[in-house]
Amino acid sequence: MTNSITGPIQNRFSETSLVFTTVDNVVNWARKSSLWPMTFGLACCAIEMMATGASRYDWDRFGMIPRGTPRQSDLMIVAGTVTLKMATRVKRLFEQMPEPKYVISMGSCSNNGGPYWKHGYHVLKGVDEVVPVDVYVPGCPPRPEALLYGVMKLQERIQEDHVLRRRAASTGSLAGASMAIEAIK
Amino acid sequence: MDAQGLHDLLAGKFGERVSAFQADALQPWSVVAPEAIAEVAAFAKADPALAFDNLMCLGAVDYPAIKESVPRMELVYHLYSYTHRHLHVLKVMLPREGASVPSVESVWGVANWHEREVFDMFGIGFTGHSDLRRILLPDDWEGHPLRKDWVDPEFYTGMHVRPTAQMAERFQAGEKIGIGPFDFTPFNAHVDE
């Protein structure tokens, strides 16, 4: 039979066949190909995030479907200024997400407080004070291309992950910051 | 009616309690005695010649002691009349500590949120307000951050308010661009040594 590479994928495997791969490969591929972000925007970065989701940039291409609840979400894109008042809510939303869960910090405010670094009595100096951040996207706000690049970076990291193997505790970005989390109810 | 006429009408009715007209300003203003502001507001809205049916803005300004100036708080009321299309500004001078004025919420309902914001940011009280509590900051916030003597606390519910040297180092080291150093293995939130 003809084996057209342009036809539907099932045509290529129409005869009984075997594919060998690793569990890591398959699971990671599945995870990175359906990163469902939480519908969740805090400030002007959220406008760029919406643009990224809309037809021109279309993050549906990555299998990203915004979910209205943290219970169904894999990815939290912290898009905007995290005020101290909101930080407690961000923390709670993150805790409500099921594992595995990922966080993209989008924009300067979310990365480190941005313009509120010095003169912002009300702004958290980086969302990594309350949740572990996987990818930081710089910009004020980042363009949709930048956010998509951040998503692709996250996909790279997910593809490198080991699904069934536990790693030692991280000494990474949360080492100094996570202590603050304990006090947040 | 021009600003002078508006002021004269108010001053004619309230005498000493509406004083110090400033005409040489982009938006001319009259100074109103603190205890009279609610009465003046009610009159400004009800009087057919004034008919200030809209409170455009209610804000406060903190003037700490600079050189010889007298430290004070100012409340600023921007009034507008859709009937006559004229505008006037009322100012109330207050002491910086423990100030309180009658609420104008019963005159213009919009003052409810404006007065809550002034209370939130400056700590000025409004007697007769139906629901005077913080509007923007969390309920358990301490202090009023738009006062000039405000100093950031070190923590709010365990979160740093002032940036620490460690944060600055991480930022300058470029850790906060691209992939973070955090090991995001799905189980790591629950890893026990």
Contacts between the chains, C-beta under 8 A, distances in Angstrom:
chain1	res1	chain2	res2	distance
A	84	B	138	7.2
A	84	B	156	4.9
A	84	B	157	7.5
A	84	B	159	5.9
A	84	B	161	7.0
A	85	B	137	6.8
A	85	B	138	4.7
A	87	B	159	6.0
A	88	B	157	6.7
A	99	B	186	4.8
A	99	B	187	7.1
A	99	B	189	7.0
A	100	B	186	3.3
A	101	B	186	7.5
A	102	B	184	6.4
A	105	B	176	7.7
A	105	B	180	7.8
A	111	B	171	8.0
A	111	B	176	4.7
A	111	B	177	7.9
A	112	B	163	7.8
A	112	B	167	6.8
A	112	B	171	5.0
A	112	B	176	5.6
A	113	B	163	6.7
A	117	B	163	5.9
A	118	B	163	7.3
A	121	B	145	4.4
A	121	B	150	6.9
A	121	B	152	5.1
A	121	B	161	6.4
A	122	B	137	6.9
A	122	B	145	7.1
A	124	B	159	6.0
A	125	B	160	6.1
A	125	B	163	4.6
A	125	B	167	5.6
A	126	B	167	6.5
A	126	B	176	7.0
A	128	B	176	7.7
A	128	B	180	7.1
A	128	B	182	7.5
A	129	B	159	5.8
A	129	B	160	6.6
A	130	B	159	6.9
A	132	B	182	4.8
A	132	B	184	6.5
A	132	B	189	7.6
A	133	B	180	4.9
A	133	B	182	6.2
A	134	B	179	7.0
A	134	B	180	6.0
A	134	B	182	6.4
A	134	B	184	4.7
A	135	B	178	6.8
A	135	B	179	5.6
A	135	B	180	6.5
A	136	B	176	4.7
A	136	B	177	5.6
A	136	B	178	6.4
A	136	B	179	7.8
A	136	B	180	5.7
A	138	B	176	7.6
A	138	B	177	5.1
A	153	B	178	6.3
A	153	B	179	5.5
A	154	B	179	7.9
A	156	B	179	7.9
A	157	B	179	6.1
A	157	B	184	6.8
A	161	B	184	7.9
A	161	B	185	6.4
A	161	B	186	7.4
A	162	B	185	7.2
A	163	B	186	7.8
A	166	B	185	7.2
A	166	B	187	5.5
A	166	B	191	6.3
A	167	B	183	6.1
A	167	B	185	4.7
A	167	B	187	7.8
A	167	B	188	6.4
A	167	B	191	7.2
A	168	B	191	7.1
A	168	B	193	7.6
A	169	B	188	6.7
A	169	B	191	4.7
A	169	B	193	6.2
A	170	B	182	6.0
A	170	B	183	3.8
A	170	B	185	8.0
A	170	B	188	5.8
A	172	B	180	7.0
A	172	B	181	4.1
A	172	B	182	4.0
A	172	B	183	5.4
A	173	B	170	7.2
A	173	B	175	6.7
A	173	B	180	5.1
A	173	B	181	5.2
A	173	B	182	4.4
A	174	B	182	6.2
A	176	B	166	5.2
A	179	B	158	7.8
A	180	B	155	7.9
A	180	B	158	4.7
A	180	B	159	5.0
A	180	B	160	6.5
A	181	B	158	7.3
A	182	B	158	6.5
A	183	B	155	7.9
A	183	B	157	5.5
A	183	B	158	2.4
A	183	B	159	7.7
A	184	B	157	5.8
A	184	B	158	5.8
A	184	B	159	7.2
A	185	B	157	7.8
